[in-house]
Amino acid sequence: AGVVDPLGRPVQMRVGIHSGSIMSGVVGRKCPRFCLFGDTVNTASRMESTGDPGRIHVSQAFRDLLPDQPWLIKEVYAKGKGNLTTYFLDPETDTVHGEKL
């Protein structure tokens, strides 16, 4: 069963992932919020914004943590980063414990 918007259209998500160091903290007094800061957060945001709906888009740093996964390469221009080699999980061969995702 898929998720649909109020007009009955299927909802599609873009996912962006990066790996690296961050700073965190609580910001505000009246309505405190837990926030994450740093280049890692910005890079993950760029992966999401330059990705495709229904796809998982990752940076080189994250891809290096999972080298045995099936990856499709995508060159993108990311604001504040320039040209980057990035990766999508390959939907034709994505598996977890031998089962297709």
The 8 nearest C-alpha neighbors of each residue, nearest first, counted from 0:
[[1, 2, 3, 9, 10, 7, 8, 4],
 [2, 0, 3, 9, 10, 11, 8, 4],
 [1, 3, 10, 9, 0, 4, 8, 11],
 [2, 4, 9, 8, 7, 10, 1, 5],
 [3, 5, 7, 6, 8, 10, 9, 2],
 [6, 4, 7, 3, 8, 9, 10, 2],
 [7, 5, 4, 8, 3, 9, 10, 2],
 [8, 6, 3, 4, 5, 9, 2, 10],
 [7, 9, 3, 4, 6, 10, 5, 2],
 [10, 8, 3, 2, 11, 4, 7, 1],
 [11, 9, 3, 2, 4, 8, 12, 1],
 [12, 10, 53, 52, 9, 13, 2, 3],
 [13, 11, 53, 52, 14, 10, 54, 51],
 [12, 14, 52, 53, 47, 54, 51, 50],
 [15, 13, 55, 47, 56, 54, 12, 16],
 [16, 14, 47, 46, 56, 43, 57, 55],
 [17, 15, 57, 43, 46, 56, 58, 14],
 [18, 16, 43, 61, 58, 57, 42, 39],
 [19, 17, 61, 60, 39, 16, 20, 58],
 [20, 18, 39, 21, 17, 60, 38, 61],
 [19, 21, 39, 22, 18, 37, 38, 40],
 [22, 20, 37, 36, 39, 23, 35, 19],
 [23, 21, 36, 35, 37, 24, 20, 34],
 [24, 22, 35, 34, 36, 21, 33, 25],
 [23, 25, 34, 33, 26, 35, 22, 32],
 [24, 26, 33, 32, 34, 31, 27, 23],
 [27, 25, 32, 31, 24, 33, 34, 28],
 [26, 28, 31, 30, 29, 32, 25, 33],
 [29, 27, 31, 30, 26, 32, 25, 33],
 [28, 30, 27, 31, 32, 26, 25, 33],
 [29, 31, 28, 27, 32, 26, 25, 33],
 [32, 30, 27, 28, 26, 25, 29, 33],
 [31, 33, 26, 25, 34, 27, 30, 24],
 [32, 34, 25, 24, 26, 31, 35, 23],
 [35, 33, 24, 23, 25, 32, 36, 26],
 [34, 36, 23, 22, 21, 24, 40, 37],
 [37, 35, 22, 21, 23, 40, 34, 38],
 [38, 36, 21, 39, 40, 22, 41, 35],
 [37, 39, 41, 40, 42, 36, 21, 20],
 [40, 38, 42, 37, 19, 41, 43, 21],
 [39, 41, 43, 38, 42, 37, 36, 44],
 [42, 40, 38, 44, 39, 43, 45, 37],
 [41, 43, 45, 39, 44, 40, 38, 46],
 [44, 42, 17, 16, 46, 15, 40, 45],
 [43, 45, 41, 47, 42, 46, 48, 40],
 [44, 46, 42, 48, 47, 43, 49, 77],
 [47, 45, 15, 43, 44, 49, 48, 56],
 [48, 46, 15, 14, 44, 50, 45, 49],
 [47, 49, 45, 50, 46, 44, 15, 13],
 [50, 48, 46, 47, 45, 51, 75, 77],
 [51, 49, 47, 48, 56, 46, 13, 52],
 [50, 52, 54, 13, 53, 49, 56, 55],
 [53, 51, 13, 12, 11, 54, 50, 14],
 [52, 54, 12, 11, 13, 51, 55, 14],
 [53, 55, 52, 51, 13, 56, 14, 87],
 [54, 56, 14, 87, 88, 15, 57, 13],
 [55, 57, 87, 15, 50, 46, 86, 14],
 [58, 56, 16, 86, 15, 17, 85, 46],
 [57, 59, 85, 17, 61, 60, 62, 86],
 [58, 60, 62, 61, 85, 63, 84, 57],
 [61, 59, 63, 58, 62, 18, 17, 64],
 [62, 60, 18, 17, 64, 63, 58, 59],
 [61, 63, 59, 65, 64, 60, 66, 58],
 [62, 64, 60, 61, 66, 65, 59, 58],
 [63, 65, 61, 62, 66, 60, 18, 59],
 [66, 64, 62, 63, 67, 68, 61, 69],
 [65, 67, 63, 68, 62, 64, 69, 70],
 [68, 66, 65, 69, 70, 64, 62, 63],
 [67, 69, 66, 65, 70, 88, 93, 62],
 [68, 70, 89, 88, 92, 67, 93, 71],
 [71, 69, 88, 89, 87, 86, 68, 72],
 [70, 72, 87, 86, 89, 88, 73, 69],
 [73, 71, 86, 85, 70, 87, 74, 84],
 [74, 72, 85, 86, 84, 75, 71, 87],
 [73, 75, 84, 83, 85, 72, 82, 76],
 [76, 74, 83, 82, 77, 73, 84, 85],
 [75, 77, 82, 81, 83, 78, 74, 80],
 [78, 76, 80, 81, 45, 75, 79, 82],
 [79, 77, 80, 81, 76, 45, 82, 42],
 [78, 80, 81, 77, 76, 41, 45, 42],
 [81, 79, 77, 78, 82, 83, 76, 42],
 [80, 82, 76, 77, 79, 78, 83, 75],
 [83, 81, 76, 75, 77, 80, 74, 84],
 [84, 82, 75, 74, 85, 76, 81, 77],
 [83, 85, 74, 73, 75, 59, 72, 82],
 [86, 84, 58, 73, 59, 72, 74, 57],
 [85, 87, 72, 57, 71, 73, 56, 70],
 [88, 86, 56, 71, 55, 70, 89, 57],
 [87, 89, 70, 55, 69, 90, 71, 93],
 [88, 90, 70, 91, 69, 92, 71, 93],
 [91, 89, 93, 92, 88, 100, 54, 87],
 [92, 90, 89, 93, 99, 69, 88, 94],
 [91, 93, 90, 89, 94, 69, 99, 88],
 [94, 92, 90, 89, 100, 99, 91, 69],
 [93, 95, 99, 98, 100, 97, 92, 96],
 [94, 96, 98, 97, 99, 100, 93, 68],
 [97, 95, 98, 94, 99, 100, 93, 68],
 [96, 98, 95, 94, 99, 93, 100, 92],
 [99, 97, 94, 95, 96, 100, 93, 92],
 [100, 98, 94, 93, 95, 97, 92, 91],
 [99, 94, 93, 98, 95, 90, 92, 91]]
